[in-house]
Amino acid sequence: MKVLITGGAGFIGSRLAARLVESGDTITVFDNLSPQIHGVDAGFSAAVEAVAICIRGDVRDRSVLAEAILGQEVIVHLAAETAPGSRCM
């Protein structure tokens, strides 16, 4: 299947991508590579680039996301805005 993983450059998304490729799926990873999460001047890891088509974009950008969705059979939505240091009460 063709699978789009939003937030796919993160810990869970990158491992999911690798597992799905082992199952024969074609993977597209969509991530904004937020400096807050991935560090300044971040890029897709070599491990992700080895198994997936990588698109840098924000899920809030409808035109970029719409293009990434074209032709996909499954979408796994893992993109999230996080705030390191915040606490749940």
C-alpha positions as CSV (number, residue, x, y, z in Angstrom):
1,M,0.0,0.0,0.0
2,K,1.0,3.6,-0.3
3,V,1.1,5.1,3.2
4,L,1.6,8.8,4.2
5,I,2.9,9.3,7.7
6,T,2.5,12.9,9.0
7,G,5.1,13.6,11.7
8,G,7.0,10.8,10.3
9,A,10.5,12.1,11.1
10,G,9.9,11.6,14.8
11,F,10.7,8.6,16.9
12,I,7.4,6.7,16.4
13,G,6.9,7.7,12.8
14,S,10.4,6.8,11.6
15,R,10.1,3.3,13.2
16,L,6.7,2.8,11.7
17,A,8.0,3.8,8.3
18,A,10.8,1.2,8.6
19,R,8.4,-1.5,9.7
20,L,5.9,-0.8,6.9
21,V,8.7,-0.9,4.3
22,E,9.6,-4.3,5.5
23,S,6.0,-5.3,4.8
24,G,6.3,-4.1,1.2
25,D,4.5,-0.8,1.6
26,T,5.6,2.5,-0.1
27,I,6.1,5.2,2.4
28,T,5.9,9.0,2.3
29,V,7.0,10.9,5.4
30,F,5.6,14.4,5.9
31,D,7.2,16.5,8.6
32,N,7.9,20.2,9.3
33,L,11.1,19.2,11.1
34,S,10.3,21.7,13.8
35,P,13.5,23.0,15.5
36,Q,11.8,22.6,18.9
37,I,11.7,18.9,18.3
38,H,14.4,18.1,15.8
39,G,17.0,20.8,16.5
40,V,18.2,23.8,14.5
41,D,18.9,23.1,10.8
42,A,17.4,19.6,11.1
43,G,16.9,17.4,8.2
44,F,15.4,13.9,7.7
45,S,17.6,11.2,9.1
46,A,19.5,8.9,6.8
47,A,17.4,6.0,8.1
48,V,14.1,7.7,7.1
49,E,15.5,8.9,3.7
50,A,16.6,5.3,3.0
51,V,13.0,4.0,3.3
52,A,10.7,6.8,2.4
53,I,9.9,9.7,0.1
54,C,10.4,12.7,2.4
55,I,8.4,15.9,2.2
56,R,9.2,18.9,4.4
57,G,5.9,20.7,5.1
58,D,3.4,21.7,7.7
59,V,0.1,20.0,8.0
60,R,-1.5,23.4,8.4
61,D,-0.5,24.3,4.8
62,R,-3.4,22.9,2.9
63,S,-1.8,23.1,-0.6
64,V,1.4,21.2,0.4
65,L,-0.6,18.6,2.4
66,A,-3.1,18.1,-0.4
67,E,-0.3,17.4,-2.8
68,A,1.3,14.9,-0.4
69,I,-2.1,13.1,0.0
70,L,-2.5,12.5,-3.7
71,G,-2.3,8.8,-4.5
72,Q,-2.1,7.7,-0.9
73,E,-4.2,4.7,0.3
74,V,-3.6,5.2,4.0
75,I,-2.7,8.2,6.2
76,V,-1.2,7.8,9.6
77,H,-1.5,11.1,11.4
78,L,1.3,11.5,14.0
79,A,2.0,15.2,13.5
80,A,1.6,17.2,16.7
81,E,2.7,20.5,18.2
82,T,4.6,19.8,21.4
83,A,5.9,22.0,24.2
84,P,8.9,20.4,25.9
85,G,8.9,21.3,29.6
86,S,5.1,21.6,29.8
87,R,3.5,19.6,32.5
88,C,0.1,17.8,32.6
89,M,-1.7,18.4,35.8
